[in-house]
Amino acid sequence: MRVIIIEDEKPSARRLQRMLAKLNLQAETMLHSVEESVIWFKNNLHPDLIFLDIQLSDGLSFEIFEQVDVKSAIIFTTAYDAYALQAFKLNSIDYLLKPIDTDELTKALHKFEEHQFKKQEVTMDYKAIKSLLAQASKPNYKKRFSVKVGQHLKLFSIDDIECFYSENKGTYLHTNQGRSYLLDTTLEQLEYELNPQYFFRISRKFYVNIHAIKDMVSYTNSRLEIKLYNYTEQDVIVARERVKDFKNWLE
């Protein structure tokens, strides 16, 4: 079976590729934009199955189908909330919520195999999907985080958090009071929970709060070092490939 992944976040695409490999499926082709996908479909044999992110770097993935007649089966990957997912249910399309869970991925593949075995076609009304997605509410970003401390739960408002960081396979939040607390989540999951107006992922290890930035200093290899008001446990460095987006985010 030929499988491709269309996903603008390359780390997410590689993660899905690894998950599929463990299920004995090889996704050798990974595309990252509408433009790249259209060119690829016009010049290659279409696959049996596509794992398709909805929001790509240059537009909604539905724009691909407005330019190319794609006959492949599709499993959508999405961070949209439950309201927006009505679109997929109404159109008999399977979907996976990010971050993708192994069990849910396995179920989706089984559903695909059943459709193939029964020779059922999944019809998709992309205009209806786009319309419903347009009606979906704005992302419901978290306003507070709960942390277990012993037998107690502590609540921290987003305004009280300087940064989130990963260390020794754990994910932590660091407060304005200079304390760090272990979270039961990952930086990848935080991508869908943090308001990008206030938080930016500067590297694989850090999300920083714009209100916690005390200073910014040029660093080696065209990078930037961020000085926060209270966090001093390790250097906070903006990855070189994120410097341009980080500067745009500051404006």
N, C-alpha and C positions, 0 to 999 in steps of 0.2 A: 504493500500500500504506500502510495506517495503522499507525503505530508509536508506542508510548508507552514511557517509562522510569519504573520505580519504584525509587528509590534514595534512602536517607535522607541521604547525604553530597552536598550540593548541588554542590560543586566536581567530584566524580566524575560526577554526572549531567550537568553541563554539558560535561565533557570527552568523555563518550560521545556526547552530542548533536552535538558538533563532528566527532567521528570519523565518525558516521553521515552527516552532511551532506556530507563529502568523498566518501562512497560514494553520493551522490545519494538519501539517505533522510532525510526530515524527521520528527524526533520532536518534535512541537509541544507535547505534553502530558508533564509530568514530575510525578510524585507522590512523596511522601516518607515516608508512614507507612501502616500497616494501615488505620487509621480513615479517612484521606483517600482511600485507594484504594477501600475498600468503598463509600463515598458516591459516588465518581466512577463506578464500574461500575454502580451502581444507577440512574444518571441519564444515562448516555451509551451510545452505540453502541460495542460492544466492538471493539477493534482487531484487525488481522490478526496482529500480533506484539508481544510484551511482552518487554522486557529487565528482568529482575526480580532485585533484590538479595535475598539470603536473610534477612539480619538487618536489620530496620528499627528505627527509633527506639522503636517501641512494641510490638515483638514479631517473631516469625518471619513471613515473608511468606506462609507456607502458611495462616495464619489468614484471609487474604483469601478463599481458596477454600472455607473452612468456612462462610462467610457469603454468598458469591456464586458462582453457577455460571458460571465463566469458560470460554469456548470458544476463546479465542485460543491461538495457538502461543506457546511460552515459551522464551526463552534465558536461563538463570540466570547471574548474575554473582556470584562468590563468592570469598572469601579462605580457604575451608576447605582443609585439606590433602588429599593424595592418598587417604588412607584414607576420608575422608568422601565423596569423589567417587565411590566405588562406588555410592552411592545414585543418582546421576544416570545412570551407565552401565547399571545394572540396570533403570532405568525408561525407557530410550531418550530421555533428555532431554539436550539440548545444554547446555553450560555454558562460561563464560569465566572464567578465573582473573584476579583483580585483581593488579596493575594491568593493564588490558586492552591486549592487543597488536593492532595493526592487522591483521596477517596472520591471527591467530586469529579476529578479528571477521569478516573477509572469508570465511573458511572456514565459520564458523557460519551466515552469511547464505546461502551457497551450499547448505548442508545444508538450511536452511529452504526454499529455493526448490525443491530436489529433492523434498522432502516435498509441497510444494504442487502441483508438476507431476504427481506420481504419485498425488495425492489420498490420501496416507497420513495416517492419524491417529496422533498420538503419545499413548499412554495413560500416565497418570501416577498412581501410587499414593502419594498424599501422606503417608499414614500410615506406609508403609514407609520413605519418605525421611526423615521426622522421626525415626523409630526409629533408623535408621542414623546420622543426624547426632548423635543423643543419645549414641551409642556412640563417636563420634569422640574421639580424644585431645585433650587441652587444647592450645592453640596452642603451637607450638614456637618460643618467642621466642629471638632471637639472644643469645648470651652474650659474643660477641667480634666484632670487625670487622677485616678485613685491609685494609691500605692499601699501595699501590705507591709506593715512594720510590726513584726512580732504577731500578736493577736489582734492588732488594731489596723484600721484603714485610715490613711491620711489623704486628704483632698488638696490638690494644687491647681489653682487657676492658671490658665495659659499666661496671664500677665506676670505670674510669679516664677516662670520657667525661663532660664537664660538659654539653655541649649539641651539637645538630646544627643547622646553619643553612644557608640558601641565600643565595648572593651571585653576581651576574654570571652567572646561569644554571648555576652549579655548586652542588653540595651538599658541605658540609664537616662534619667532626667536630672538636670542640675538646676537648683533654685537660686533665686536672688540672694538667699541667705547663705549661699556657699555650701550647701549640702547636696549630695548625690543619692539617688534612690533607684533601685533596680525595678524595671518594668517587665510585665509579662507580655511583650510585644517585640516587634522588630522595626528597624528603620524603614524597611520596605512597606510595612503596614501603615506606618506614620504618614507616608506619602499621601494617603487618602483621608487622613484625619486632621492634618494641620493646615490652617489657612495660609496659602502661599503669599498672602499680603504681608504676613508677619514672620513666617518661617521659610528659610531657604536651606536646601541641602547642599552644602559647600563641598562635600566629599563623600566617600563611601562611609565615613565614620561619624559625620557631624551634620546636624540641623542646628541653625542658630536663629535666635530671635533678633529681629532688627533693632529692637529697643535695648538689647543687651550689648550692642557693639560700642566699645569705648574708643577703639582706634583701629586703623588698618595700615599695615606696613608692607612695602615691597619685600618679596621673598625670592629665594633661588628658583631658577627655571621658570620665570615668568608667572610665579604664583603670588598669592597674597597671604599674609599672616593676619589673623583677626585677634584683637585684644578684647576680651570680654571683661565686664566689671568684676566678676567674682570667680569665674572658672579659671584655674591655673594649673590643673593637674597634668596637662600635656599641651603641646602646641596645637593651635587651631588653624589649620591651613586650608585655603581654598584651592582645590585641585586645578591644575592648569587648564583643563578642558572646560571648567566651569567658571573661570574668571570673567569671561565676557558676559555670560548670562547673569552672574552675580552683580556685576556693575550695572547692568540694565535693571535688575531687580531693585537696586538701591535708589533709582531715580523716581 
